Amino acid sequence: MTERTRRERMRLPRQKPAEQDAAVRSGTFTEVNLGFTPQQAMLEAERCIECKRAPCVAGCPVGIQIHEFVPRVAAGDFSAAAAIIERDNLLPAICGRVCPQETQCEGVCVLARKYTPVAIGNLERFVADWQHTQPQATAQSRTAQTGKRVAVVGSGPAGLACAADLARLGHGVTVFEALHELGGVLSYGIPDYRLPREVLQRELDGLASRGVSFVTNAVVGMTDTVDQLLEEEGFDAVFLGVGAGLPRFLGIEGEDLVGVYSANEFLTRVNLMQAHRSNAETPVFDVVGQRVAVFGGGNTAMDAVRTGLRLGAAESIVMYRRTESEMPARREEIEHAHQEGVRFQTLVTPVELLGEDGGRLTAVRLQRMELGEPGPDGRPRPVPIPGSEFEEEVSVVIIAVGNSPNPLIGKTTPDIAHDRRGTIVVDPGSGRTTKLGVFAGGDIATGGATVILAMGAGRSAANAIDEYLRSGTWEPPDVGSPRGAPEPT
């Protein structure tokens, strides 16, 4: 590594990983971001000025010691960097790809005040991918067992993070997944071009090598209830990380027309059931050569609209009621969508879906909007412009305006308190619910959020579960006043 002064390091340009050409990738599901080379990673890591306070660590929901691993990358000691990351995160290849670093660790990087932040996410991904190529990557040490058993319900990011830490602490962990494949939203919600299946699988394999057991096709609330897990199956604690997979709709006329999908159904068909293949059992053929409209401005909307292109849509359009700058999606995803040819139609909201006599969607009636005063989230509220309605011809509509929790747990375990939105009431620091020995975290407790926030909740709950199993002490959360339903994105 060339010796540079602190000022020279700060002025180094931020490295950009290679990407597939937009014209090529818009027709494939192979990964867009090709990652750093070792030389790029070392040069990018050299930009870190090793702040004493390390605000980046506080900005990471799982607490990775960024100020320790990045200098190791700069020195070319990738093995040491991997070991540092592993102390706090056993799923780094996933986090490095899908976490919104720009609003978290990179968002508080000191360099961002005058230059550009260190590319922490790309460095984490590089280290994880490098580690996978090393022979010792498959050799995992086992912690001495405590004899306690924990059931983790849901194999999404909250459940996997919780399971990883519990296994590291020496507890027996069994993860129950309702679907036939593991990963939760990582599997059914995120397309291959952002998170390849083989990357997810190797992270799952790493957890299995640490002693975590997995059971698929297990719908807790039907195959077993939470009470049965505790009383009949012999688990000492239960963590509920079942996410928020119940899609929300707009409540407008025409949502029952053929050609109207929730983003959950659409992405699950493609990502989990490979609906884009000619031999798929549940194909999505009505996209080919058609105009596809996606309602929403979050990451799920970007996934859906870019997937529409890859399925052969003649035009794939984002329709959003605010402006592009208010979209909650990652900037990188928005930029990639633009590069691939997605059309952005902003300051519009759907008021009716129109169809032909056979019940097939033919058009959407939209109303133009203008921005008003800021709402509770700080974003300006969209206000309808009277008399501004117009129609757009579309053949497929995908609704990506958020999700709600599945009510199954609440129906089968009534002593777990839920709020007005259907989310489980938890102690925010520990994930304790109102039922003895039962913890919860992630989207089931917060509503739809990000992968890394769910992982952070899973880690916090794992620590609290460990304390409960060792001490037996229990303090239920304050139920408080119920919260209202969140505003769609």
Residue pairs with C-beta under 8 A, 6 or more apart in sequence:
1 42
1 46
1 74
1 75
1 76
4 12
4 46
6 49
9 46
9 47
9 48
9 49
10 47
10 49
10 111
10 114
10 115
11 115
12 43
12 46
12 47
13 116
14 44
14 47
14 115
14 116
14 117
14 118
14 119
15 36
15 40
15 41
15 43
15 44
15 119
15 122
17 33
17 34
17 35
17 36
17 40
17 122
18 34
18 35
19 25
19 32
19 33
19 34
20 28
20 30
20 31
20 32
20 34
22 336
22 339
22 340
22 341
25 32
25 193
25 340
26 306
26 309
26 310
26 340
26 341
27 309
27 310
28 193
28 310
29 191
29 192
29 193
29 276
29 310
30 192
30 193
30 196
31 192
31 193
31 194
31 196
32 193
32 194
32 336
33 97
33 122
35 122
35 125
35 126
35 129
36 44
36 122
36 123
36 125
36 126
38 76
38 78
38 126
38 130
41 73
41 78
41 122
41 123
41 126
41 127
42 73
42 74
42 75
42 76
44 73
44 118
44 119
44 122
44 123
45 70
45 71
45 73
45 74
45 118
45 123
46 74
47 111
47 118
48 67
48 70
48 71
48 74
48 118
49 110
49 111
50 67
50 70
50 71
51 67
51 110
54 65
54 66
54 67
55 108
55 109
55 110
56 66
56 67
56 105
56 106
56 108
56 109
56 118
56 120
57 63
57 64
57 65
57 66
57 67
57 105
58 108
59 104
59 105
59 106
59 107
59 108
60 66
60 104
60 105
60 452
61 104
61 452
61 453
61 455
61 456
62 88
62 89
62 95
62 161
62 452
62 455
62 456
62 459
63 88
63 456
63 459
64 84
64 85
64 88
64 89
64 105
64 124
65 84
65 87
65 88
66 105
66 120
68 84
69 80
69 81
69 82
69 84
69 85
69 123
69 124
69 127
70 81
70 118
70 120
70 123
72 78
72 80
72 81
72 84
73 81
73 123
73 126
73 127
78 127
78 130
78 131
79 131
79 134
81 127
82 92
82 127
82 128
82 130
82 131
85 92
85 124
85 127
85 128
86 92
88 459
89 95
89 161
89 455
90 161
90 164
90 168
90 203
90 206
90 207
90 210
91 157
91 160
91 161
91 164
91 203
91 455
92 124
92 125
92 127
92 128
93 125
93 128
93 129
93 132
93 199
93 202
93 203
94 157
94 186
94 195
94 199
94 200
94 203
94 451
95 121
95 124
95 451
95 452
95 455
96 121
96 122
96 123
96 124
96 125
96 126
96 127
96 128
97 121
97 125
97 194
97 195
97 199
98 186
98 190
98 194
98 195
98 451
99 121
99 450
99 451
99 452
100 330
100 450
100 452
101 107
101 120
101 121
102 117
102 330
102 331
102 332
104 452
105 120
105 121
106 112
106 117
106 118
106 119
106 120
106 121
107 117
109 117
109 118
109 120
111 117
111 118
131 137
132 202
138 209
140 206
140 209
140 210
142 210
142 211
143 167
143 168
143 169
143 170
144 170
145 170
145 171
145 172
146 169
146 170
146 171
146 469
146 470
147 172
148 171
148 172
148 236
148 237
148 469
149 171
149 172
149 173
149 174
149 234
149 235
149 236
150 166
150 171
150 172
150 173
150 174
150 235
150 236
150 237
150 238
150 239
150 465
150 469
151 174
151 176
151 220
151 229
151 233
151 235
151 237
151 238
151 239
152 159
152 162
152 163
152 166
152 173
152 174
152 175
152 176
152 238
152 239
152 241
153 159
153 175
153 176
153 220
153 226
153 229
153 238
153 239
153 240
153 241
153 242
154 175
154 176
154 177
154 178
154 184
154 240
154 241
154 242
154 243
154 442
154 444
155 175
155 176
155 177
155 182
155 183
155 184
155 204
155 214
156 183
156 184
156 185
156 186
156 241
156 242
156 243
156 442
156 443
156 454
157 184
157 185
157 186
157 241
157 442
157 451
157 452
157 454
157 455
157 458
158 241
158 243
158 441
158 442
158 443
158 444
158 454
158 455
158 457
158 458
158 461
159 175
159 184
159 239
159 241
159 242
159 442
159 458
160 175
160 184
160 186
160 203
160 204
160 207
160 455
160 458
161 454
161 455
161 456
161 457
161 458
161 459
161 462
162 239
162 241
162 441
162 458
162 459
162 461
162 462
162 465
163 173
163 175
163 207
163 212
163 458
163 462
164 207
164 210
164 212
164 462
165 458
165 459
165 462
165 463
165 466
166 173
166 239
166 462
166 465
166 466
167 173
167 207
167 210
167 211
167 212
168 210
169 462
169 466
171 465
171 466
171 469
172 211
172 213
173 211
173 212
173 213
174 212
174 213
174 214
174 215
174 235
175 182
175 212
175 213
175 214
175 215
176 215
176 218
176 220
176 224
177 184
177 214
177 215
177 216
177 217
177 218
178 217
178 218
178 219
178 220
178 242
179 187
179 188
179 216
179 217
179 272
180 216
180 217
181 187
181 188
181 216
181 272
182 204
182 214
182 216
183 200
183 204
184 241
184 243
185 243
185 245
185 451
186 195
186 200
186 451
187 197
187 200
187 271
187 272
188 264
188 267
188 268
188 271
188 272
189 264
189 267
189 268
189 271
189 300
189 303
190 271
190 303
191 267
191 270
191 271
191 303
191 306
191 307
191 310
192 271
193 306
193 310
194 303
194 333
204 214
208 214
217 223
218 224
219 408
220 226
220 229
220 242
220 408
220 409
221 408
221 409
221 411
221 412
221 413
222 408
222 412
224 232
224 233
225 412
225 413
226 238
226 240
226 409
226 412
226 413
226 416
226 435
226 438
227 413
229 235
229 238
230 238
230 437
230 438
236 437
236 469
237 437
237 438
237 439
237 465
237 468
237 469
238 437
238 438
238 439
239 431
239 438
239 439
239 440
239 441
239 458
239 461
239 462
239 465
240 409
240 416
240 424
240 433
240 438
240 439
240 440
240 441
240 444
241 440
241 441
241 442
241 444
241 454
241 458
242 405
242 406
242 409
242 444
243 403
243 405
243 442
243 443
243 444
243 454
244 403
244 404
244 405
244 406
244 423
244 443
244 444
244 447
244 448
245 264
245 403
245 405
245 406
246 403
246 404
246 405
246 406
246 407
246 422
247 262
247 263
247 264
247 265
247 399
247 403
247 404
248 399
248 401
248 402
248 403
248 404
248 488
249 255
249 262
249 399
249 401
250 295
250 350
250 399
250 401
250 488
252 350
252 351
252 352
252 353
253 352
253 353
254 260
254 352
254 353
254 354
254 355
254 361
255 353
255 399
257 353
257 355
257 359
257 360
257 361
258 286
258 355
258 358
258 359
258 360
258 361
259 286
259 355
259 360
259 361
259 395
259 396
259 397
260 353
260 361
260 396
260 397
260 399
261 396
261 397
261 398
261 399
262 398
262 399
262 400
263 294
263 296
263 300
263 301
263 303
263 304
263 398
263 399
263 400
264 403
266 284
266 304
266 307
266 398
267 300
267 303
267 304
267 307
269 275
269 280
269 282
269 283
269 284
270 276
270 284
270 307
270 311
273 280
273 281
273 282
274 280
275 282
275 283
275 284
276 283
276 284
276 310
276 311
277 283
284 311
286 395
286 396
287 308
287 311
287 312
287 313
287 396
288 311
288 312
288 313
289 312
289 313
289 314
290 313
290 314
290 394
290 395
290 396
291 313
291 314
291 315
291 317
291 392
291 393
291 394
291 395
291 396
292 305
292 308
292 313
292 315
292 316
292 317
292 394
292 395
292 396
292 397
292 398
293 317
293 319
293 364
293 392
293 394
293 396
293 397
293 398
294 301
294 304
294 305
294 308
294 316
294 317
294 318
294 319
294 397
294 398
294 400
295 301
295 319
295 320
295 350
295 397
295 398
295 399
295 400
295 401
296 304
296 318
296 320
296 399
296 400
296 401
296 402
296 488
296 489
297 318
297 320
297 321
297 322
297 324
297 326
297 327
297 328
297 329
297 489
298 327
298 328
298 329
298 400
298 402
298 489
299 328
299 329
299 330
299 333
300 400
301 318
301 320
301 329
301 398
301 400
301 489
302 318
302 329
302 330
302 333
302 334
302 336
302 337
303 333
304 398
304 400
305 316
305 317
305 318
305 337
305 342
305 398
306 316
306 333
306 336
306 337
306 340
306 342
308 316
308 396
308 398
309 316
309 340
309 341
309 342
313 396
315 343
316 341
316 342
316 343
317 342
317 343
317 344
317 345
317 392
317 394
318 337
318 342
318 343
318 344
318 345
319 345
319 348
319 349
319 350
319 364
319 366
320 327
320 344
320 345
320 346
320 347
320 348
321 346
321 347
321 348
321 349
321 369
321 382
322 346
322 347
322 369
322 371
322 379
322 380
322 382
323 346
323 347
323 371
324 334
324 344
324 346
326 371
326 379
326 380
327 334
328 489
337 344
338 344
345 392
347 368
347 369
347 370
347 371
347 382
348 366
348 367
348 368
348 369
349 366
349 367
349 369
349 382
349 384
350 364
350 365
350 366
350 367
350 397
351 365
351 366
351 367
351 389
352 364
352 365
353 361
353 363
353 364
353 365
353 397
354 361
354 362
354 363
354 364
354 365
354 391
355 361
355 362
356 362
360 395
361 394
361 395
361 396
361 397
362 393
362 394
362 395
363 391
363 392
363 393
363 394
364 391
364 392
364 394
364 397
365 389
365 390
365 391
366 389
366 390
366 391
366 392
367 384
367 385
367 388
367 389
368 384
368 385
368 388
368 389
368 390
369 382
369 383
369 384
369 385
370 382
370 383
370 385
371 380
371 381
371 382
371 383
372 380
372 381
372 382
372 383
373 380
373 381
374 380
374 381
375 381
375 487
376 487
377 487
400 489
401 488
401 489
402 447
402 448
402 486
402 488
402 489
403 443
403 447
403 448
404 421
404 422
404 447
404 485
405 418
405 421
405 422
405 423
405 424
405 443
405 444
405 447
407 422
409 416
409 424
409 444
410 416
410 418
410 422
410 424
413 435
413 438
415 434
415 435
416 424
416 433
416 434
416 435
416 438
416 440
417 424
417 425
417 433
417 434
417 477
417 479
418 424
418 425
419 425
419 482
419 483
420 482
420 483
420 484
420 485
421 447
421 482
421 483
421 484
421 485
421 486
423 444
423 445
423 446
423 447
423 483
424 433
424 440
424 444
424 445
425 433
425 434
425 445
425 477
425 479
425 480
426 432
426 433
426 439
426 440
426 441
426 445
426 477
427 475
427 476
427 477
427 478
429 460
429 464
430 439
430 460
430 461
430 463
430 464
431 439
431 440
431 441
431 445
431 457
431 460
431 461
431 464
432 438
432 439
432 464
432 468
432 474
432 475
432 476
432 477
433 439
433 440
433 476
433 477
434 476
434 477
434 479
436 474
436 476
437 468
437 474
439 461
439 464
439 465
440 461
441 454
441 457
441 458
441 460
441 461
442 449
442 453
442 454
442 457
442 458
443 449
443 454
445 457
446 453
446 457
447 486
448 486
467 473
468 474
